[in-house]
């Protein structure tokens, strides 16, 4: 004898009604939960373009194609926010500008899910090192740390 065999007809009706409601609404619940602010991917791509223009004034505006939007939206759904994206962008531009790797300074490379986490860790490590060196050189006054928002995230 199973648990369902022991249910009263009213309890069974209530359970079946809940199952029907879940099945009817699950797609909209999932899509709502995974919905990403539409403007954030554009803002991130614009931040990349502006930062890259520091080293290459001829940098053209990039389009937000479906592949780039998917990459960025995936990272946003994982909980990454603008300070992390800016940190990765600025760190990788500083690291790769003027080197053989400069050709890889593209949103497709930086925001690939496997690369982004690795670059974020490198950026955080560099930011912590810079913050610690600023702390050591500051005597008695508060250091203005450009990385403070990035390090909190």
Secondary structure as UniProt FT lines:
FT   HELIX           4..6
FT   HELIX           9..34
FT   HELIX           38..53
FT   TURN            54..55
FT   TURN            57..58
FT   HELIX           66..77
FT   TURN            78..79
FT   HELIX           82..96
FT   TURN            97..98
FT   HELIX           100..104
FT   HELIX           107..110
FT   HELIX           113..137
FT   TURN            146..147
FT   HELIX           148..152
//
